[in-house]
Amino acid sequence: MTATASRQFDQAGAEAFGQKLVGVLNGAGLALMTSVGHRTGLFDAMVRLPPADSHAIARAAGLSERYVREWLGAMVTGGIVEHDPVKGTFRLPPEHAACLTRAARPNNMAVAAQFIAVLGAVEDRVVEAFRHGRGIPYTAYPRFHAVMAEESDQTTIAGLEEHILPLVPGLPERLALGVDVLDIGCGSGYALVRMGMLFPASRFVGYDLSTEGIEAGRAAARRAGLRNVRFEVADVARLADARCFDLVTAFDAVHDQADPAGVLRNVRRALRPGGVFLMQDIRACSHLHGNQDHPMAPYLYTVSCMHCMSVSLAAGGPGLGAVWGKELALEMLAAAGFADVTVHALPHDPLNDYYVCQPTP
């Protein structure tokens, strides 16, 4: 018998692990209810109210009291909402509201909770994929672009002017004078729309494979009255533009590409002399043991398995996954012709690193 097989069964360890699983199930339930609270506006309604009963909360949010009452049950027992059983009232503490309301942007973690339901909707297809090894296309994910746009609003838009663009020395000044900018994997285009509003002298274009995302970007540009921003359905793995852009950006978009190495080479070719590539991607290590102390590692690997890796595989790609890590990213950037790469961590965004990439002369 091996040492592992002969070791005495650890009853206390088994009970502790059982309690951990109870916590996992409770956490999963709270994640779904947190998503519901965000989408229905319940958190936003409660933060404006004094301690109130379920009827008052439902009226303030314009919702069914019976559903609100059951939701409050999860919120109270989960330690998110306070309850006074004598008065029958409920209160969202301001310390909790600071992580749960739209006013808390960019710290609203209820936005990320929506991904649990989005990913759960494709669980059957992911289980099938475990057997056949192929991927699941973007089109299979309901609400993905809408939720991703909200996430982008927190990580990218919220820090764009103050934190992200200044990472490149002199970039805001160049944008103010007028340059050509490409955003690859632009999704719903919020970043481009924001830059178009900030820098009317510059010209912006967004490429994405998703017709849904491109249409959302065009609609946002029309609402903002922008004529310096355009969006095109395009495969950036087949990008033919050469020396057309002074700045190329990729916000959380490279790791799930069908041909990430080809995309990086195309970005290098698309830049004019003196141009720069600004890439945002998940902050992680390329080696599993390096992520064991990462506070969000289980969530990131789950999102990767259920979406990022799978959509790449569906398109015939390598399935890098969201947790491809800094080491591999730097290796691939160097292979694509970016010899000078500086990696930055920003205080407003604990989940991502920001790569400022200068092409090899």
C-alpha positions in Angstrom: 0.0 0.0 0.0 1.2 3.5 -0.7 1.7 6.0 2.1 -1.4 7.9 0.9 -3.6 4.8 0.9 -2.4 3.6 4.3 -2.8 7.0 6.0 -5.6 7.0 8.6 -8.8 8.7 7.5 -8.9 12.3 8.9 -12.4 12.7 10.1 -11.8 16.3 11.3 -10.4 17.1 7.9 -13.4 15.6 6.1 -15.8 17.6 8.3 -13.9 20.8 7.6 -13.9 20.2 3.9 -17.6 19.5 4.1 -18.1 22.8 5.7 -16.0 24.4 3.0 -18.4 22.9 0.4 -21.4 24.3 2.3 -19.8 27.7 2.0 -19.3 27.1 -1.7 -23.0 26.4 -2.2 -24.0 29.4 -0.1 -21.6 31.6 -2.0 -22.9 30.4 -5.4 -26.5 31.1 -4.2 -25.5 34.6 -3.0 -23.7 35.3 -6.3 -26.9 34.6 -8.2 -29.0 36.7 -5.8 -26.4 39.5 -6.0 -26.7 39.5 -9.8 -30.5 39.7 -9.4 -30.2 42.6 -6.9 -28.0 44.5 -9.4 -30.2 43.8 -12.5 -33.5 44.7 -10.7 -32.0 47.8 -9.1 -32.7 46.6 -5.6 -29.4 47.6 -4.2 -29.7 51.0 -5.7 -33.2 51.4 -4.3 -32.2 50.2 -0.8 -29.3 52.5 -0.5 -31.6 55.5 -0.9 -34.1 54.2 1.8 -34.0 54.3 5.6 -34.7 50.9 7.2 -37.8 49.7 5.4 -40.1 46.6 5.1 -40.3 44.5 2.0 -43.4 46.3 0.8 -41.6 49.7 0.8 -38.5 48.3 -0.8 -40.5 46.6 -3.5 -42.4 49.9 -4.2 -39.2 51.9 -4.4 -37.7 49.4 -6.9 -41.0 48.9 -8.8 -41.0 45.2 -8.2 -43.2 42.3 -6.9 -43.1 42.3 -3.1 -43.2 38.5 -2.9 -40.1 38.1 -4.9 -38.4 40.9 -3.1 -39.2 39.3 0.3 -37.6 36.0 -0.8 -34.6 37.8 -2.2 -34.2 39.6 1.2 -34.2 36.2 2.8 -31.0 35.3 0.9 -29.5 38.7 1.5 -30.1 38.6 5.3 -29.0 35.0 5.9 -26.0 35.7 3.7 -24.9 38.7 5.8 -25.4 41.3 3.0 -28.5 43.0 4.3 -29.3 43.8 8.0 -32.8 42.8 9.4 -34.7 44.1 12.5 -37.1 41.3 13.3 -39.0 43.4 15.8 -39.7 46.3 13.4 -39.7 44.0 10.3 -37.3 46.3 8.5 -34.3 45.8 6.3 -31.2 47.9 5.7 -28.3 47.8 3.3 -25.3 49.0 5.3 -23.3 51.8 3.6 -20.2 49.6 4.0 -21.8 46.9 1.9 -23.4 49.4 -0.6 -19.8 50.6 -1.3 -19.3 47.3 -3.2 -22.8 46.7 -4.6 -24.4 49.7 -6.1 -24.0 51.5 -9.4 -22.9 54.6 -7.5 -20.0 52.5 -6.2 -18.4 52.3 -9.7 -15.6 51.1 -10.2 -15.9 49.0 -7.1 -19.4 47.5 -7.8 -18.7 43.7 -7.5 -22.4 43.0 -8.3 -21.5 43.6 -12.0 -19.1 40.6 -11.9 -21.7 38.4 -10.2 -23.7 38.5 -13.3 -21.2 36.2 -15.0 -22.2 33.3 -12.8 -25.7 33.2 -14.5 -24.3 33.9 -17.9 -21.9 31.0 -17.7 -24.4 28.7 -16.0 -26.6 29.1 -19.1 -24.1 27.1 -21.1 -23.2 24.4 -18.6 -24.8 21.6 -20.6 -22.8 22.6 -23.6 -19.6 22.8 -21.5 -20.2 19.3 -20.1 -20.5 18.1 -23.7 -17.3 19.9 -24.6 -15.4 18.1 -21.9 -16.2 14.9 -23.9 -15.7 16.0 -27.5 -12.9 18.6 -26.8 -14.3 21.3 -29.1 -15.3 24.8 -28.0 -18.5 26.8 -27.7 -19.0 29.9 -29.9 -19.6 33.4 -28.7 -23.2 33.2 -30.0 -24.1 30.6 -27.4 -23.6 33.0 -24.5 -26.8 35.1 -23.6 -26.1 38.6 -22.3 -22.4 38.2 -22.5 -21.7 41.4 -24.4 -24.0 43.4 -22.1 -22.4 42.1 -19.0 -18.9 42.5 -20.5 -19.7 46.1 -21.4 -20.6 46.8 -17.7 -17.4 45.2 -16.6 -15.5 47.2 -19.1 -17.1 50.3 -17.7 -15.6 49.6 -14.3 -12.2 48.4 -15.3 -11.5 50.4 -18.5 -13.7 53.4 -18.8 -13.5 54.4 -15.1 -9.7 54.6 -15.3 -9.1 55.5 -18.9 -8.4 59.2 -18.6 -6.8 59.3 -15.2 -4.8 56.0 -15.1 -4.6 54.1 -18.3 -3.8 56.4 -21.2 -1.2 58.3 -19.1 0.8 55.0 -18.9 2.2 55.9 -22.3 4.3 59.1 -21.9 2.8 61.9 -23.9 -0.1 59.9 -25.2 -2.9 62.1 -24.0 -1.2 65.1 -25.6 -0.8 63.2 -28.9 -4.5 62.1 -28.8 -5.5 65.7 -28.3 -3.6 66.8 -31.4 -5.0 64.0 -33.5 -3.9 60.4 -34.2 -5.3 57.2 -35.6 -6.4 54.6 -33.1 -7.5 51.0 -33.5 -9.2 49.0 -30.7 -9.1 45.2 -31.4 -11.8 43.0 -29.9 -13.7 46.1 -29.1 -16.9 44.4 -28.0 -19.6 47.0 -27.4 -17.1 49.8 -28.0 -17.5 51.8 -24.8 -13.7 52.5 -24.6 -13.6 53.9 -28.1 -16.7 56.0 -27.6 -15.2 57.5 -24.4 -11.9 58.2 -26.2 -13.8 59.7 -29.1 -15.6 62.1 -26.7 -12.3 63.0 -24.9 -10.3 63.5 -28.1 -12.3 64.9 -31.0 -9.3 65.6 -33.1 -8.3 61.9 -33.2 -9.8 59.1 -35.4 -10.9 55.8 -33.8 -12.0 52.5 -35.3 -13.0 49.3 -33.5 -12.8 45.7 -34.9 -14.7 42.8 -33.5 -16.1 39.5 -34.8 -19.4 39.9 -33.0 -22.1 41.6 -35.0 -24.0 42.2 -31.7 -21.1 44.0 -30.2 -20.4 46.1 -33.3 -24.1 47.2 -33.5 -24.0 48.1 -29.8 -20.9 50.2 -30.5 -22.4 52.0 -33.4 -25.5 52.8 -31.4 -23.4 54.2 -28.6 -21.5 56.4 -31.0 -24.7 57.7 -32.6 -26.1 58.5 -29.1 -23.0 60.5 -28.4 -23.1 62.3 -31.7 -19.6 61.1 -32.6 -18.3 61.3 -36.2 -14.7 60.4 -35.3 -15.5 56.8 -34.2 -16.5 53.9 -36.4 -17.0 50.2 -35.9 -16.4 47.2 -38.3 -17.1 43.5 -38.1 -13.6 42.1 -38.7 -11.4 39.2 -37.8 -8.2 40.7 -36.3 -6.4 37.4 -36.9 -6.6 38.4 -40.6 -5.9 42.1 -40.1 -4.3 43.4 -43.3 -3.8 47.0 -42.2 -0.1 48.0 -42.4 1.3 51.2 -40.8 -2.1 52.7 -40.4 -2.3 53.4 -36.7 -0.4 55.4 -34.1 -2.1 53.5 -31.2 -3.6 50.1 -31.0 -5.5 49.0 -27.9 -6.7 45.6 -26.7 -8.8 45.6 -23.5 -9.1 42.1 -22.1 -9.3 40.7 -25.7 -6.2 38.9 -26.7 -6.3 35.7 -24.6 -9.6 34.4 -26.2 -8.6 35.0 -29.8 -8.5 32.1 -32.3 -5.0 33.1 -33.3 -3.5 35.2 -30.5 0.0 35.0 -31.9 -1.2 36.1 -35.3 -3.2 38.9 -33.8 -0.1 40.2 -32.0 1.9 40.1 -35.2 -0.8 41.9 -37.1 -0.9 44.6 -34.4 2.9 45.1 -34.8 2.4 45.4 -38.6 -0.5 47.8 -38.2 1.5 50.3 -36.2 3.3 53.3 -37.7 6.8 54.1 -36.7 6.7 55.5 -33.2 3.4 53.8 -32.6 2.5 51.9 -29.4 0.4 48.9 -28.4 -1.5 49.2 -25.1 -2.8 45.9 -23.9 -5.0 45.2 -20.8 -5.2 41.5 -19.8 -5.8 39.3 -16.7 -3.2 39.7 -13.9 -2.0 36.1 -13.3 1.0 33.8 -13.5 1.4 31.4 -16.4 2.0 28.6 -13.9 -0.7 27.1 -11.7 1.4 27.1 -8.6 2.0 30.8 -9.0 -1.8 31.5 -8.8 -2.5 29.5 -5.6 -2.5 32.7 -3.5 -4.3 34.7 -6.1 -7.5 36.0 -4.3 -9.7 35.5 -7.4 -8.1 32.4 -8.9 -11.0 30.0 -8.7 -13.3 32.6 -10.3 -10.8 33.3 -13.1 -10.2 29.7 -13.9 -14.0 29.1 -13.9 -14.6 32.0 -16.3 -11.8 30.7 -18.5 -13.0 27.1 -18.6 -16.6 28.2 -19.2 -15.9 30.9 -21.7 -12.5 32.3 -22.7 -10.8 29.0 -23.4 -13.8 27.5 -25.0 -14.6 30.3 -27.5 -11.0 30.2 -28.7 -11.2 26.4 -29.2 -14.6 26.9 -31.0 -12.8 29.0 -33.6 -10.0 26.5 -34.0 -7.7 28.4 -31.7 -5.2 27.2 -29.0 -7.5 28.0 -26.1 -5.0 30.1 -24.1 -7.6 30.9 -21.5 -8.0 33.9 -19.3 -5.2 32.8 -17.0 -2.5 32.6 -19.7 -0.4 34.8 -17.4 2.3 37.5 -17.7 5.2 35.2 -18.5 3.5 33.8 -21.6 2.1 37.2 -22.6 5.6 38.7 -22.5 7.0 35.7 -24.5 4.4 36.1 -27.2 4.7 39.9 -27.4 8.5 39.5 -27.9 7.9 36.9 -30.6 5.5 39.3 -32.3 8.2 42.0 -32.5 7.6 44.0 -29.3 11.1 44.2 -27.7 10.3 47.0 -25.2 7.4 46.0 -22.9 6.5 47.6 -19.6 3.9 46.0 -17.4 1.9 48.2 -15.0 -0.6 47.4 -12.2 -3.2 50.1 -11.5 -4.9 50.7 -8.2 -8.5 50.9 -9.6 -8.2 47.5 -11.3 -6.9 44.6 -9.2 -7.8 42.0 -11.9 -5.7 43.2 -14.8 -2.2 44.1 -15.9 -1.5 46.8 -18.4 1.2 46.3 -21.1 2.8 49.2 -22.8 4.5 47.7 -25.9 6.9 49.4 -28.2 7.8 47.7 -31.5 11.3 46.5 -32.2 12.9 49.1 -34.5 
